[in-house]
Amino acid sequence: QSALTQPPSASGSPGQSVTISCTGTSSDVGAYNSVSWYQQHPGKAPKLIIYEVTRRRPGVPDRFSGSKSGYTASLTVSGLQAEDEADYYCCSYAGSNNVIFGGGTRLTVL
Amino acid sequence: QVQLHESGPGLVKPSETLSLTCTVSGGYISTYYWSWVRQPPGKGPEWLGYIYSSVNTNYNPSLKSRVTISVDTSKNQFSLKLTSVTAADTAVYYCTRDAEHTHGRVFGYWGQGTLVAVSS
């Protein structure tokens, strides 16, 4: 199973909104509403922020939101703040008790 | 609050077996799904497999022949063994627990990670 496809980088100015895409196939993103998103700061473990496409982990600011259309899931960060600068990874259930991740997107706050 | 902590050698020789242990505090290991996830330097994470209810396991198909995950309930620990390692297995290895009611598909709790290098 191939990794999910994410753009390597994204950027935005403080206060702006940015959307990160995650493209899969009919066997993973397109087949299940089990897409999650993780935020990772340098040298730290990934942190769950969104799961089941749209559900925000308790304690995660409502500036973070998730959606899905067809084979592509998206993470939107609204009202960008400096602390949002990090790597973001999507993850999807891929059937047969298998889970796959994306290659990651580095978000830069300009 | 659940806390996880990985331990094990930071250097393994090619063709040998990588062994790591995860110590869990703040939660019972006999419930929930406990996974190992690795992340090669500069790359995205890769799920290796999970164990739940202490005896049921499921592994990434691409690594299935080399991975074994087991539990020691008396110590509230679970372990990873990866056989016949090569340089491609060099990565930060994380132990994780699933988020509530997600049946192992969502990784809600993570250890701090441990870097394992494969080199002679």
Boltz contact constraints between the chains, C-beta under 6 A:
constraints:
  - contact:
      token1: [A, 34]
      token2: [B, 105]
      max_distance: 6.0
  - contact:
      token1: [A, 36]
      token2: [B, 106]
      max_distance: 6.0
  - contact:
      token1: [A, 45]
      token2: [B, 94]
      max_distance: 6.0
  - contact:
      token1: [A, 45]
      token2: [B, 110]
      max_distance: 6.0
  - contact:
      token1: [A, 45]
      token2: [B, 112]
      max_distance: 6.0
  - contact:
      token1: [A, 45]
      token2: [B, 113]
      max_distance: 6.0
  - contact:
      token1: [A, 48]
      token2: [B, 108]
      max_distance: 6.0
  - contact:
      token1: [A, 51]
      token2: [B, 106]
      max_distance: 6.0
  - contact:
      token1: [A, 89]
      token2: [B, 44]
      max_distance: 6.0
  - contact:
      token1: [A, 93]
      token2: [B, 105]
      max_distance: 6.0
  - contact:
      token1: [A, 97]
      token2: [B, 58]
      max_distance: 6.0
  - contact:
      token1: [A, 99]
      token2: [B, 47]
      max_distance: 6.0
  - contact:
      token1: [A, 99]
      token2: [B, 105]
      max_distance: 6.0
  - contact:
      token1: [A, 101]
      token2: [B, 44]
      max_distance: 6.0
  - contact:
      token1: [A, 101]
      token2: [B, 45]
      max_distance: 6.0
  - contact:
      token1: [A, 102]
      token2: [B, 44]
      max_distance: 6.0
  - contact:
      token1: [A, 103]
      token2: [B, 44]
      max_distance: 6.0
  - contact:
      token1: [A, 104]
      token2: [B, 44]
      max_distance: 6.0
